[in-house]
Amino acid sequence: MRIPAGILLILGGIFSILPFLGLWMLPLGLLLIAYDIPFLQKPVGRFTLWAIQKWASFRQWFFPERPRG
């Protein structure tokens, strides 16, 4: 039996208290699982676009571009 990498990453993310495992494993595992399961592709895709927009606004708010010159 082959265990998909996404499931292993999600299980590793559950044990985020350990130093080498962390919460970064949960979204990565969900992305990998959504690649294989069609009904998860749309919600994970929407979440990914939302997260990209939030990250861009976070960077703009805390690290505004300074004029060069």
C-alpha positions in Angstrom: 0.0 0.0 0.0 1.3 3.4 -1.0 0.7 6.4 1.4 0.4 9.7 -0.5 2.9 12.4 0.5 0.0 14.8 1.3 -1.3 12.6 4.0 2.1 12.2 5.5 2.6 16.0 5.5 -0.8 16.6 7.2 0.0 14.0 9.9 3.4 15.7 10.4 1.7 19.0 10.7 -0.5 17.7 13.5 2.7 17.2 15.6 3.8 20.8 15.1 5.1 20.9 18.7 8.2 19.0 17.5 11.0 21.2 16.3 11.4 19.7 12.8 7.7 19.4 12.1 5.5 22.5 11.9 2.3 24.1 10.7 3.9 24.6 7.3 3.2 21.0 6.6 -0.6 21.3 6.8 -1.2 23.6 3.8 1.4 21.8 1.7 -0.3 18.5 2.5 -3.7 19.9 1.6 -2.3 21.2 -1.7 -0.9 17.8 -2.6 -4.1 16.0 -1.7 -6.2 18.5 -3.7 -4.1 17.7 -6.7 -5.4 14.2 -6.7 -8.9 14.7 -5.4 -11.1 16.7 -7.9 -13.7 18.0 -5.4 -11.0 19.6 -3.3 -9.3 21.5 -6.2 -11.8 24.4 -6.3 -11.8 25.3 -2.5 -8.1 24.8 -2.2 -7.5 27.0 -5.3 -9.7 29.7 -3.9 -7.9 29.6 -0.6 -4.6 29.8 -2.4 -5.6 32.9 -4.3 -7.0 34.5 -1.1 -3.7 33.7 0.7 -1.6 35.3 -2.1 -3.7 38.4 -1.9 -3.4 38.6 1.9 0.3 38.1 1.7 0.7 40.9 -0.9 -1.4 43.3 1.2 0.7 42.3 4.3 3.9 43.1 2.5 2.6 46.4 1.2 1.4 47.4 4.6 4.5 46.5 6.6 7.2 47.0 3.9 6.1 49.8 1.6 8.3 50.5 -1.4 10.6 53.5 -0.9 11.2 55.8 -3.8 14.6 55.2 -5.3 16.8 58.0 -6.4 
